[in-house]
Amino acid sequence: MSQQRTQQTTQPIWDALIGQDDAVARLARAASDAEHLTRGEPGPAMTHAWLITGPPGSGRSTAATAFAAALVCPELGCGQCQACRLAPVNGHPDVEVIRPASLTYGVDEARDLVRQASMSPSSSHWHVVIVEDADRLTEQAGNVLLKAIEEPPPHTVWILCAPSVEDVLPTIRSRTRHLAMQTPSTAAVAALLVDRYGVDQAIAAFAARASQGHIGRARALATDEHARLRRQEILRIPSQLHDIPSCFMNASNLLEAASEDARAITDPLDAAEEVQLRSSYGADSEVRIKGQLRRAMESAAKDLARRQKTRATRVLRDQVDRALVDLLGFYRDVLLVQLDAPIALINDEMRPQLTKLAMAGTPTDTGRRLRAIGHAREQLAANVTPILALESLMVELKDPWIRSTMDISA
């Protein structure tokens, strides 16, 4: 009877997951078995610690929050109740969605996680802790989490999200059950854009192809003209690298555009947090705060400014990385044209430009350019100053042989 109810009621909460039938089936079974466990019955499909992996845009965070909603929903994920509405937006008291405020999770953040996870659920049977970007856990932070993940309180469920298993500390991944997400097909993403957002089919097909299966990016490209124009600017860069000054200029322009987009994301968040902080200390009232309360507010304001600064750095690097992914797709297409490979192009609407660049170089050149972009992404992840990484990249895109020359001279 319980299994029949699961099949009838869980489908709505999983609708947000596109092209992930296997993952949905496993998580739905786990949610059903979780209910069995609350009654003292066997539930082998459920465990207390999960690792959900998948490439950017595959929906690993969506899968985590949908699973959390199913665990705290009385109907195992009806998609209509308050629990199902609040859990995915971090509004349910028994579901915590943790995102790194900076480039990594440190020891202090890990200790806070352990403390939060130890709390008992307040309105359901499970307390679910979702840790996004678990690949950003430092080794020391991972060691702090080990025991909590291996032997959590009876009602605690850990869900860690990361791009791949290899990105997570071995000690962490060995204590979790792995669920791999797949990149949704272009057809599935296009159908989603048409059905859910009413996007024109031609625009939906373009956005699905250009996003390379990243659903959030596809939605932005399909519904936001600014996002489409920004992408066009990025893809014009390869044809604008004529000399060293043009390399530096394009690096600067790319960083400025990424900074503008990052500020559009962080400025509203910063303003809302500052209003909330002042309100919590009564600073917006007519009564003037002073003494110990004022010192406490000033200390909190400094801490907030520090967290906002680290968030701004992370968001900026994410925006730069998004541009580099677009360039990666562009040069991937150049290589396919050079090899005359029977594989669909990401940027098929730019075939004339791709063909021109393909004829101007060799597959070896293009391979070096692809490696240069990958190296730049690694530098950003390693906290290298963005402008230095971008200037070096632009020079390599112009002269792809330059690194091998430097290696030989070394």
TIDO-376091 format. One record per atom (N, C-alpha, C, O, CB): x, y, z. Coordinates in pm, whole numbers, plus 50000, padded with zeros to 5 digits. Each point is the difference from the previous one (the first is absolute). Glycine has a CB too. Layout:
// TIDO-376091
XYZ
...
END
This chain:
// TIDO-376091
500824988050000
499185012050000
500865012650000
499725009649928
498484977850193
502885012349962
500895011650007
500675002449866
500135011549957
500244984150285
500074993549692
500675001649871
499065005849896
500405008249919
501084972650136
497245014849949
499025005249905
499785014950022
499885007649905
499004969950086
501085026750137
499825014050029
501185008249950
499815011149950
498824982850248
502575000849814
501185007149952
499915002749851
500295011149955
501074978250225
498255000749745
499925001449855
498945010249960
500145006649897
500634969850079
498195024850105
498915009049964
500295014550040
499505009349936
498934971650090
502395021150078
500105013450056
501365006549987
500115012250019
498164980950136
502784999549814
501325006149999
500325007049868
500925008249996
499804974550165
498585014349734
500395005249869
500125015249994
500975004949942
497924975549963
500165027550154
500135014549986
501315005850051
500565008949935
497014991950084
502944994550094
501215005950056
501214997149913
501005007350006
498014990350221
500914991949692
501144996449916
499945006449861
500914998249919
499224980450207
498805028949846
499855005849867
501135009649964
500295002149882
497264995550145
503095008250075
501075009549972
501264993349947
500895006749947
498195007850231
501014972449836
501174992649952
499754995349858
499104992049974
501475000750262
500245012249672
499804997449858
500984989349953
501205001150021
498005022549944
500274965949972
500844989549944
500764992050103
501114995349973
499095018749829
499224984450316
500684993050110
499134988750054
499814998850121
501425022549939
498254970549852
499064989650041
500604990350102
499354996550098
499575005549679
502324993750200
500634990550092
500195006250139
499734993650101
501444995649705
499305023150197
500215006750128
498695002150074
499924997950121
502095013449784
496954992750022
498695001950061
499494987050060
499474999850111
500035018649726
500654970750089
499534987050049
500714996150129
499374995250094
500134997849671
501835009250240
500764996350121
499605008750119
499834994950111
502074997749744
497955020350123
499665009050110
498574997750047
499725000850120
501895016149790
497484980349998
498624997150040
499934987350083
499264999350098
499915012249695
501614978250168
500044987750081
500595002750138
499524994750100
500724991749690
500795022050213
500625003250129
499025007450090
499954997250120
502295003949768
496995008250057
499025007350080
498944990550055
499585001350115
500815019349747
499204970050055
499024990150046
500574991350111
499334997350099
499645002649673
502294995750210
500634991750103
500295008050127
500034994450109
500974991549711
499205027350165
500195008350119
498764999650088
500094999950123
501485014949749
497264985150064
498764998950076
499914986550069
499524999050113
499365016749727
501574973750091
500024986750063
500865000250125
499644994150102
500014995149674
501495017450217
500915000550114
499375006950120
500254996250114
501675004149728
497255009950133
499345006950112
499044990950073
499655002550115
500585019049763
499344967850055
499084990450063
500754987750051
499374990250042
498795017749808
503164992550146
500774988750047
500094988649902
500374988950038
498975017650186
500324996149649
500054989849897
501295001349918
500625010650003
496854989049987
502944990149937
501205000949917
499855010649890
498915001949946
501564973950101
500625031049923
499985010249894
501355000849932
500685010150014
497595002850109
502134976649805
501374999549945
500315010949898
501185003249980
498734972650057
499095030149899
500275010349899
500395013450063
500475009049931
497934979549917
501395012750283
500275012650070
501294998850079
500314989550057
497235015549957
503215006049989
501205000750084
500115014150057
499295009049956
501884973149908
499715019750233
500095012850071
500935010049933
500025011750039
499504975950169
501275008249692
500955009249937
500074997249851
500254988749957
501085012850256
498455009149707
499984998849854
501025009449937
500295010750053
497284982849954
502965002349881
500855008749918
499395000449860
500004990049929
502105004550206
497385017349827
499385001749869
500985007649912
500395011350032
497254988650067
502754994049791
500975006449910
499405001849861
499044993349961
502854996550170
498695019449796
499575002549863
500625012749949
500385008650080
497464979649963
502295013349827
500595012249944
499125012150029
498824998450029
502274988049791
499485025650171
499205012150024
498755000149913
500054997249880
502045015250180
496774991050004
498755000749926
499264986949990
498894999749948
502115018449928
499584970950173
499334987049992
498854998950097
499124991649982
503024998449946
497855018550173
498904999850095
500324993350131
499094995450069
499425004749740
502774999150228
500334992850124
499425007250122
499524993450092
502594998049801
497925022050109
499425007350112
498484998650002
499394998850106
502525017449886
497494983849889
498554998149991
499614986250049
498994998450069
500925017449737
500904974150159
499744986450048
500084999450152
499184993550065
501734997249721
500085016250270
500174999950146
498815006350070
499494994550098
502985006649870
497085010549983
498875006650067
498694992749976
499134999950087
502075021849890
498644972149905
498804992049975
499964987950093
498954996750054
501035011049706
501164985750257
500094988650091
499695004350143
499274993250072
502444996049777
498865022350192
499715005150134
498525002750019
499424996850104
502865013449904
497084995749889
498575002750007
499214987150016
499054999350078
501265021249782
500084969150064
499314987250009
500144994050139
499094993350049
501305003149707
500765005850308
500224994450134
499165007050107
499564993650096
502755000349834
497475019150054
499255007350103
498525001549966
499225004850082
502875007349973
497534983949824
498605001049959
499204988150054
500474988649990
500215023949800
498154989750268
499184988950050
499584990349890
499704988450028
499495026750151
500794989649695
499604991649888
501174996249911
499824996449883
497955014550123
503444989950048
501214995749928
500295008049874
500564994849903
499034982750188
500015035449910
500335008649887
498835003149911
500074998249878
502164992550129
496665014150051
498815002949921
500205011949908
499345001149896
499284989550288
502295018449853
500255011849918
499035011350027
500145010849941
500774974449888
498115012850258
498975010150023
500005005450142
499585011450022
499074977549805
501805003450269
499895004050140
501065010450035
500895003149920
498184974450136
500825027950066
500945010350044
501434994650006
500945007149965
497215003650166
502014976949913
501344994150008
500654999549863
501185003349986
498104983150212
499975009549701
500554999149864
500315013749941
500915001349919
497814977650049
500525031150073
500265013549949
501195006550070
500765007449937
496814994850010
502604995250182
501025006950077
501384993349992
501025006849999
497175000850151
501834979149845
501294992950005
500955004149887
501175002450027
497644978650079
500745020049769
500945003549893
500565014250008
501025003049937
497754981249922
500595024750218
500485013950009
500625002950137
500125011550040
498114995549796
502154982350235
500665001350130
499105006950102
500485007350087
501734993649797
496494996650105
499075006250092
499374990550099
499235004250086
500345012149740
500754970650164
499434990250092
500904998650122
501224999249986
497704988549821
500505011950314
500844999550121
500854987450011
501005000050073
497285013550037
501354975949820
500764987550011
500874997349878
500564989149987
497615002150156
501955018549768
500864998749882
500945011949994
499565011549992
498664975549883
503065010250130
501005010749995
500834998449873
500604989649977
499475011850276
499965009149666
500805000149878
501205008950026
499875012150015
498104983949835
503214997950154
501235007250033
500805002549873
500274990849923
499774998850307
500335023049749
500845003849886
501245007050052
499915007750096
498074994449752
503184995650091
501215006550049
499965015049980
499675004749891
501614974550061
499055028250153
500025014549988
501265004749930
500035011049944
498614990850264
502414990149795
501265003449935
500394988949904
499164991849962
501575021850239
500534986149760
500444990249902
500064986050058
499944990249925
501355027649962
498834980950245
500094986950063
499194999850129
499645010550054
502644986049846
497434991350149
499484998250134
501204997950092
500814991049978
496984998949937
502335018450188
501094998450096
499564992150122
498874995050006
502095026549915
499934977450176
499724992450122
498835006050076
499154992750051
503275001049963
497535019649995
498905006550075
498654996949936
499044997150070
502535021250000
498374982349797
498754996849931
499614985550023
498824996950018
501695020449808
500474973850174
499724985850023
499474997750140
499074992150019
502725001849818
498775012850260
499504998650138
498585005050013
499184994150070
503155008550015
497375008449845
498625005049999
499064989749938
498884998150047
501975025649937
499614969849908
499194989749936
499704988550096
498864995450008
502155010749772
500004989450291
499824989050096
499015004150108
499144992150040
503204999849916
497785020450091
499105004950103
498565000749948
499064996250070
502845016950032
497934991949777
498655000849942
499414986149977
498824997750026
501815024049864
500214969250063
499504986549971
499594992450124
499204990649992
502265009149811
499075004250312
499684992850124
498625003550055
499514993450091
502915006049959
496965011049895
498685004250050
498914990449956
500054994449891
500725029350103
498274974350092
498894991149969
499005006949907
499865012350006
500434976050216
499025004149694
498985006249913
498865005650083
499714995150109
500884988949706
498775026550133
498955006750076
498604996849952
499065000250079
502555017849964
498234979049827
498644997949950
499864987549914
498924997349947
500785027350059
501374967849978
499944987649923
500924989850067
500565002650106
498935010049678
500654976050153
500834989650061
501485001949969
500854994850073
497234989649911
502255022949908
501375001049956
500535014350005
499275009649975
500334970849880
501675020950177
500715012749991
501024998349887
500964992450014
498725013250236
500115001549640
500804998149879
500975011849986
499605011650003
498534975449885
503165009750097
501055010149981
500604998149861
500654990049973
499865011050278
499265008849663
500514999649863
501255008849993
499945011950032
497734984149872
503444998350054
501265007449989
500345001349852
500474990549937
500355001050290
498945020249718
500345002349860
501505002649985
500665004750093
497035004749865
502834987349924
501435002049972
500874993350106
500945006150053
498525015649834
500224965750142
500784992750100
501454998049957
500864996950082
497054991549989
502365013549800
501394999149953
500855011650053
501224999849986
497964988549808
500185021750265
500745011450054
500374998150147
500555009150062
498275005449775
500904973950218
500424997050136
501524998450004
500564992049925
497224996850124
502875018650038
501434997850019
500194986650072
499064994650058
501415030549949
500754969749988
500264987250066
499725000950150
499464990650059
502275004149768
498635016450234
499765001750143
498495000650028
499534994150098
502675018149926
497054994949891
498555000750019
499374986449981
499084996250073
500945027549848
500474968749979
499484986649978
500224991050120
499144992050034
501285010949724
500734998450306
500284991950118
499045003250114
499634991150077
502755007749855
497235013950078
499045003950104
498644993349975
499304996350094
501905025849934
498434976549843
498694994449966
499944984750008
498914994350010
500765025449844
501484973850142
500014985449983
499104992750096
499124992449958
503165009849960
497934999850210
499244992450099
498515003249994
499154991250017
502875008450130
497665013349828
498595004049992
499304993449882
498834996550008
501755025350098
500164976349783
499414993549883
499924984950019
499054993649957
501845024849899
500144976150208
500044985550018
499004995350106
499394989449985
503015010949948
497455007550175
499104996250109
499135012050037
500175005850107
501524977249980
497385020649826
499165011750029
498934996550103
499774988250028
500645020649740
498935001350288
498844997450085
498954992049922
499985000649877
500475020750255
498684971449936
499074990749932
499135006549892
499644993449903
500324993850306
499715025449807
499065006349906
500705009449900
499335007249926
498924991350252
503065001449818
500725009149911
500364993249869
500454988649998
500465023450201
498894995249691
500384995349867
500925010449937
499635011749987
498194975349986
503375008749987
500955008649929
499864997849850
499944988649953
501655010850243
498365011649727
500014999249854
501095009549952
499865012250009
497654982049976
503585000249963
501115007949949
499905000849848
499664990149934
501805003050262
498845018549748
499945002049854
501385004249949
500665008450062
496884998049952
502884987949874
501305003349943
499994996449852
499164992249956
502005003850266
499775009749699
500044996949857
500294985349970
499394994249910
501355029050052
500174970750113
500344986049975
500494993650128
500335006950097
500264998349665
499454981550238
500484992650117
501455003750030
500385001550116
498034979749832
502385020149946
501435002850017
500255013650063
501075002350055
499384983249749
498585023650189
500185013350057
499835000250152
500345009950065
498864999649720
500274979750271
499704999450143
501104992350072
500554990549946
496965010750007
502795003050168
501024993250079
499674985150012
498854996550028
501605024850101
500534969949852
499744985550006
499364995750130
499144991150000
502795005649851
498475009350259
499434996250129
498525003450009
499244993150068
502995010250036
497365007449827
498595003949999
499204990949909
498964994750040
501685029150006
499834974349831
499234992249903
499854985450041
499034993549963
501775021949858
500164979350256
499904986050044
498924998050104
499634988750030
502795008749921
497075013550105
498974999250104
498635004149948
499075002050079
502695002550091
498104996849700
498735004249941
499564990249892
500804992249948
499765031750101
498154976649918
499484992449887
499945009249880
499465011050008
499184973750144
501925010949737
500185008649885
498804999249905
499484989349971
502995007850051
497125014749930
498965001049897
500535009249891
500285011750026
497834984350142
502034998949711
500565007949890
498895005649912
499094992849958
502984993050045
498005027249971
499075006649910
500625000749860
501235000349987
497785013250205
500154986749707
500465000849862
499715013849942
499085006850045
500544968449927
501165028849930
499685012449928
498744997949918
499964990849918
502485015750073
496535001750029
498764998149924
500255001749850
500885007649959
497805000750238
500564984749724
500145001249854
499515013749954
499205006550068
500524968649906
500775029149911
499575012849943
498505000149976
499335010150024
502914992649869
497244986250059
498564999249973
499195001550128
498965006750001
501504978449803
500015008650305
499275000950127
500015014250055
498995004850051
501604971349997
500555030649942
500095013850049
499125009249916
499305008750054
503044987050028
497685002649787
499175008449911
498524998050031
499245009650005
502534989149816
497844988850199
498604997150031
499595006650132
498885005050012
501294973349863
500735021650223
499725006750127
499775014849980
499065005650056
502324977350062
499465023649804
499885014349978
498685003649933
499385010150032
503104991449951
497104990149924
498745002549929
498824997550092
499095008350009
501994985249774
498924995250287
498854996050079
499845008250128
498895003950036
501374973349872
500865025650160
499905006550131
500075015149991
499365007050079
501674973050021
499745025349803
500205014449995
499405006549876
500135012149981
501944984550149
497294995649784
499345005449883
500945006249900
499635009449929
498444994650212
503154990949851
501015005549909
499744995249858
499574988749978
502125012150209
498565008049716
499894996249860
500914988149971
501104999150055
498365024849882
500094967049979
500754987649976
501385002549943
500954993150036
496894995549927
502305021249948
501315002949941
500975005250106
501154995950006
497745009149773
500625004250305
500845005450108
500334988950099
501134999250049
497845023749924
500054968550056
500224989050095
501074990549948
500854995450076
496775006450001
502344995249792
500994990949942
501395006250008
500974993150032
497284997549813
501865022550125
501285006850010
500525000050143
501164996650024
498205017849781
499784989350290
500435001050140
500424986550056
500984999050073
497485020549957
500804970049934
500354986650048
501354995649946
500804994150072
496765000249941
502695008749861
501274996249937
501155008350056
501064994650033
497704998949758
501045019650222
501065008950045
500354997950147
501145002250040
498105014349792
499804979250248
500234998050143
500724987050031
500464997950112
497515015449931
502154978049857
500674987150017
499384991750113
500704993350075
501405017149839
496574990250095
499304991950098
499845006650136
499424993950090
501444986849791
499645031450137
499875007250127
498635006750002
499775009949930
502764993950087
496564990950064
498615004549996
499865014750040
499285007549935
500004969150115
501415027550057
499925013950043
500535009549894
499415010649976
500834981950259
500865003849703
500575008249893
499065000349880
499845010449936
502484984050142
497074994349890
499064999449888
498815009350024
499575007149910
501134969250044
498795023750167
498885008850033
500395014649984
499235007949946
499884974950212
502095020849888
500465013849988
500145004049853
499565010849961
501644987150258
499414993449699
500185003249859
498675001049927
499865007849905
502354980750101
496825003650037
498714999949932
499115011850038
499185004549921
500994970850072
500015029950129
499065010150050
500625013750021
499285009750026
499514971950081
502545019549884
500685012650031
500875004249881
501014993749971
498985000850277
499605016249685
500755004749884
501405004450040
500954998449922
496905008749970
502304998550227
501315004350047
500974988150006
501165001249963
497765017450170
500584970049914
500864988050007
500434995749861
501144995849981
497694997050229
500275008249693
500364996249863
501035009549941
500954995849934
496784994350036
502095022950055
500955009949949
501374998350065
501035001249934
497085014750025
501894981250170
501284998150071
500734987949943
501225000449984
497815009850224
500264979349762
500634988149943
500595003149862
501084995249966
497314990150163
500895022649791
500515003849869
501315007850013
500924998149920
496745002649991
502435007950190
501235007650023
501164990550031
501115002049950
497545017450134
501094970649996
501054990450036
500484992549876
501204998149981
497814999450250
500064998249686
500364991849886
500635008149885
500494994349903
497664990350161
501825028649949
500715008349901
501485001550035
500805004349916
497065008150040
502514984150165
501385002050045
501024993049909
500995006349964
498154995550268
500664985549728
501034993449918
500375007549873
501154999449956
498024979450134
499875028349851
500305007249876
500575013850024
500315007349906
497884980249986
501965016450237
500485013350034
501425000050057
500515010550040
497134996050001
503004981849962
501344999050059
501065001449890
500464990049944
498644995050241
501275027449785
500935002749890
501445002150046
500944996549929
497165013649948
502054995750244
501335003150052
499915000150152
498934997750057
501705015949735
500504989150275
500014999750146
499065010450061
499274996650093
503094995249897
497635020749962
499045009650057
498554995449990
499225001850093
502385016249848
498044975949945
498624995349986
499724988450097
498874998450047
501135008749711
501024984850272
499834989150098
499705005950137
499084995550069
502504989749801
499185024950171
499805006150130
498665007350006
499324999850102
503185002549924
497135004349864
498735007149997
498834990350015
499075002750075
501975015049780
499004971150073
498914990350010
499944993550138
498924997050050
501314998749705
500925002150306
500024994750137
499325009850095
499204996050085
502924991349865
498205025450035
499425010350085
498495001249977
499235001250095
502955011149903
497414987349875
498575001149969
499214988250055
498905001650052
501695011249742
499994975350193
499324988150051
499825001150152
498934997050052
502034989149760
500095018150257
499935001150146
499005010750041
499264998150097
503124994349920
497585018749912
499065010750034
498564995449979
499125002950082
502615014249854
498034975649955
498654994849976
499614990150108
498865000250049
501455003049705
500624988150285
499724990450107
499755007250132
499144996050078
502284986849805
499335027950142
499825007850124
498635006550003
499345000350104
503135003949905
497115001049876
498675006349991
498904989850029
499075002850074
501825013749758
499234971750109
499004989650023
500044995250145
498954997250058
501254995749701
501005006350299
500114995650139
499355010150094
499324996350095
502814991649849
498095025050028
499395010350085
498484999749990
499315002650098
502725011649873
497454982649912
498554999049984
499434988950089
498845000550041
501365007949722
500614981650266
499574989050087
500185003650147
499104997950081
501504985749739
500575021950215
500345001950141
499455012950061
499685000250119
502344986749837
497865023949965
499555012750058
498634999050067
499845004950112
501495006849714
497654982150110
498704998750068
500104991550127
499335003050099
499554999449679
501944987250220
500184991750119
500655008050112
499584999350116
500624980249739
500835028050110
500695008250101
499045010050063
499965001550122
502184995949752
497085009450042
499085010250052
498964993950093
499715005650106
500625007749685
499124975250172
498994993450084
500604995650133
499375001450104
499434990849689
502435002750204
500654995550124
500305011850092
499864998850121
501134981949755
499415030550067
500305011850082
498735005650064
500035004150116
501935001249734
496954994750076
498725004550057
499594990750113
499565004650106
499755005249673
500834977150199
499624990350102
500865001650125
499484999150112
499794985249709
502025018150162
500895001650116
499595012450080
499884999250123
502004989649752
497915022550058
499625012250072
498664998350070
499815004850112
501465008849721
497824979550101
498694997850061
500104991150124
499325002550100
499635000049674
501904987250219
500124990850114
500575006950124
499754995650112
500564985749726
500475029650141
500565007450114
499195012550032
500375007850088
501884983449852
496655010849987
499175011750026
500605013049954
499625010750047
499484977250143
501865011349717
500695012249956
499125008849913
500315011749980
501834975950031
496775006949937
499115008049915
498905006850080
499185007449944
501314977049869
499495013250316
498975006450083
500465014050040
501135004049972
498114973450114
499875029849980
500335013650043
500915000150122
500645010050030
497184997749878
502244981150162
500844999150119
501444997849959
500304990949922
497785000050214
502815017249914
501424998949966
500644988850082
499955000250123
500155024449818
500514965749990
500644989150073
501425004250038
500655007549927
497944975249950
501865012550236
501335003850047
500554989550093
499364989850027
500045034349951
501794978250070
500634991050095
500294986349943
500454998749886
498395013550291
500914977649903
500334986349963
499224995449876
500544992849917
499955002450323
498255009149748
499194996149885
500595005749872
500024993349896
497945005650250
502525013549861
500585006149881
501304992949961
500264997749882
498705024250181
501844974750037
501234992949970
499724986449938
500714995549910
500405016450278
497844981549860
499614987049944
499565001649855
500344991749915
498975000450314
499945018649742
499555002249863
501185003149909
500044995249887
497765013250199
503164999349961
501175003249919
500824987549971
500514998349890
499535024650209
500074968350001
500724987449980
499284991349898
500624994049912
500255007250323
497794998249777
499214992149904
500115005849860
500044992649901
498395001050282
501625019849808
500125006549869
501354996849936
500074997949879
498415020650199
502574981150001
501324996449947
500024985749950
500574996949895
500505019450261
498314974849922
499944985949959
499194998549871
500374992349912
499845000650328
498685014649751
499184999549879
500795005249880
499954994249892
497965008750247
502825008049880
500805005649890
501064989949952
500264998949881
499365024450211
500984969550003
500994990049962
499374988849918
500554995749899
500765009650309
497514989949836
499334989249927
499525004849864
500044992449903
499254997550315
500275022549774
499565005349871
501185001349903
499854997849880
498285014550236
503034991349936
501185001249915
500414986549945
500324998849881
500425020950253
499264969949950
500384986749952
498964994849901
500354993249904
500865002250313
497525007749806
498964995849905
500185007149867
499854993949894
498575001950296
501905017149814
500225007549876
501154994049920
499924999149877
499215021750234
501934975149959
501134993849931
499594986949934
500364997249886
501205013450279
497674981449908
499574987149945
499085001949881
500154993249899
500074996550328
498825019549783
499055002149891
500725005449876
499684996049888
498495008450280
502795004749853
500765005249887
500744988649928
499974999249877
500295023050241
500394969349957
500744988949939
499054990449929
500344994349897
501415007850280
497064996249879
499014991449933
499585006049866
499814992749902
499384999350323
500655021349771
499615006649875
501124999149896
499734997949882
498805017650249
502714986149913
501134998549907
500054985749948
500214997749881
501085020350240
498514972449969
500054986049958
498914996849899
500224992249907
500745001850315
497895012049795
498914997949903
500425004749861
499714993449900
498585009350284
502395008749809
500505005049871
501024990449941
500014997649879
499605026150197
501254970750009
501014990649951
499364987249949
500504994049904
501165015650257
497264986249900
499284988249951
499445002649860
500014991249915
499415002250322
500085018949741
499525003549866
501144999549898
499814995249888
498405019350215
502964990549936
501154999549910
500454985649976
500434996449890
500295026250191
499174969350021
500354985849987
499114993349896
500484992449916
500295007150324
497935003549766
499084994549901
500285005149860
499864992649902
498455005550275
502105014549813
500315005949869
501184992749935
499924995949885
499225026450195
501954976249994
501184993449942
499794985149982
500634993849915
500805023650191
497714976849972
499604986049976
499374998949863
500284990549927
499375005650320
499495013549718
499385000049868
501035002049889
499924993749895
497975015250209
503085000049919
501065002149902
500724986849972
500284996849884
500005027150192
500024968750029
500704987349984
499164990049921
500534992749917
500685011550298
497484995449811
499124990849928
499965003549851
499984991149915
498645005850293
501385016149761
500015004249860
501324995849935
500014995149887
498465024450165
502634982550018
501304996449945
500114984949973
500624995849903
500395023750220
498374972649963
500064985549985
498874994649913
499944988049972
501165010750251
498005010349734
498834995949923
499244988950071
499584990249938
501605016449850
498674995050343
499364989750083
498485000849987
499445011050001
502504989650160
497394988249828
498535000049987
499305001550135
499204991550039
501034994049759
500085025250271
499465002750134
499375013849999
500545009449941
501214975850171
497105016149952
499285012850001
500845010950066
500684997550101
497134990249906
502155024349936
500725011450054
499175007050107
498785000949989
502425001949791
499475002150323
499315007950102
499565013349941
498905004850028
502454984150154
499525017049737
499745013349943
499774998949849
500695006549922
500725004250259
497654981349780
499784997349859
499645012749922
500315001049881
498964976050179
500085032650007
499635012549933
501245008449965
499905009649923
497914990150201
503354996649931
501245007349973
500934992249907
501215002150001
498595008950222
499664980149699
500844991349917
500965007849908
501154995849986
497014987350021
501435028049931
500965007349916
501235004750078
501134998649953
496955008749905
501704998450262
501135004550082
500854988250045
501235000950001
497425018650076
500704969549959
500734988150043
500874994649886
501154996250021
497004998350142
501295005449718
500734994849884
501205008849968
501074995049965
496814995349945
501945022950102
501105009249972
501174997550096
501154999449958
497215017749957
501324981550215
501064997450098
500604986249980
501214998150017
497645017150145
500314975149802
500504986449978
501024999749887
501004992850008
496814998050074
501945016949812
500915000249886
501295007650030
501014998049934
497005000549915
501945010250251
501175008250032
500974992950093
501095005250026
497505014849944
501044968350080
500874992850093
499944985249977
499464995249900
500235022850265
500894974649929
500034985449991
499314994050122
499815007050100
502344993949768
497474986450126
499444993550119
500935000850120
499545001050113
499214983749736
502565014750126
500965001250112
499885013650066
500035001050123
501534983149761
498325026550035
499815013450056
498755000750086
500015005450110
501155004349691
497754984750147
498745000550071
500074992050130
499465004250102
499334998649681
501884985850212
500174992250121
500755007850107
499664999450118
500324979849745
501055028150095
500755008350095
499125011050058
500095003250119
502024991949755
497055010750042
499095010450050
499014994350101
499725006350102
500505005949680
499274976250192
499104993550094
500704997350133
499425002250106
499334987449702
502495005850185
500754997650124
500285013050074
500015000450123
501034979349773
499195031050029
500255013050062
498775004850078
500135005550109
501505000249707
497194992150127
498775003950071
499844991650125
499645005150106
499285001949676
501334980150206
499924991350118
500975004350108
499674999850119
499634981649733
501915022650108
501005004750096
499535012850068
500195001750120
501644987749743
497575019750061
499505012450058
498914997250103
499945006650104
500615005549683
498594978350185
498954996450096
500614994350128
499535002850111
498884992749699
502634996650174
500694994650118
500655011250081
499994999750123
500434978849754
500145031450054
500605011350071
498975007850080
500255003950114
501484997749707
497105000550120
498935007050072
499594992250124
499815005750107
499395004449678
500674976750200
499634991650114
501075000350108
499704998250118
498994987149729
502575017150113
501115000550095
500215014150055
501005002650066
500084978449813
497995028150093
500015013450056
501045009249937
500445009750063
498764980350148
501215007249666
500875009149928
499215012649964
498814999249970
502574981449938
499275030950096
499335012649965
499384998949861
500704997049903
500925016050241
497064989549842
499324997749872
500645007149881
500124994149893
497825003250236
502475015349887
500525007349885
501304993749951
500264999749880
498675021350204
501894973850006
501254993549959
499704987149925
500634997149898
500565012950298
497864982349854
499634987649932
499445002949861
500294992849905
499264996450317
499635021349767
499375003149873
500995005749899
499944996749882
497935007450240
503055004549923
501005005449908
500884988949944
500304999749880
499685022050247
500434969249961
500814988749954
499234991549901
500554995549899
500675004450319
497484997949810
499174991949911
499885006449863
500164993349898
498574998350299
501005021549798
499805006649872
501264999149913
499904998349878
498465017250231
502804985749953
501254998849925
500134985949943
500424998349885
500675019250261
498544972649932
500084986149952
498974997149892
500264992149909
500585001150316
497995013149784
499004998149894
500495006149869
499754994649892
498415005550281
502555011149837
500555006149880
501154991649944
500054997249880
499305025650206
501564973250001
501194992349958
500044986950080
500674999350103
500615022149840
498014968450011
499884987750080
501304992450018
500094991250086
497615007349833
503315004850001
501274993050010
500915006050106
501074994550029
498724999749732
499815017150299
500925007350086
500384992150125
501145000950046
497875020349868
500054971250143
500314992450121
501024989149972
500924997850079
496785007050008
502154988249798
500964989549969
501405005949978
501004993750033
497154992649866
501925025850044
501285006749981
500665003250133
501204998350019
497955011349766
500004995250310
500525003450132
500464987350072
501015000250070
497455019849942
500804969049971
500384987450064
501344995149947
500834995250077
496754999049953
502645007249838
501244995449939
501165008450051
501064994750035
497704997649759
501045020950211
501075008850047
500344997450144
501145001650043
498135015449794
499674978850242
500264997050141
500884987950013
500334996050112
497505014049950
END
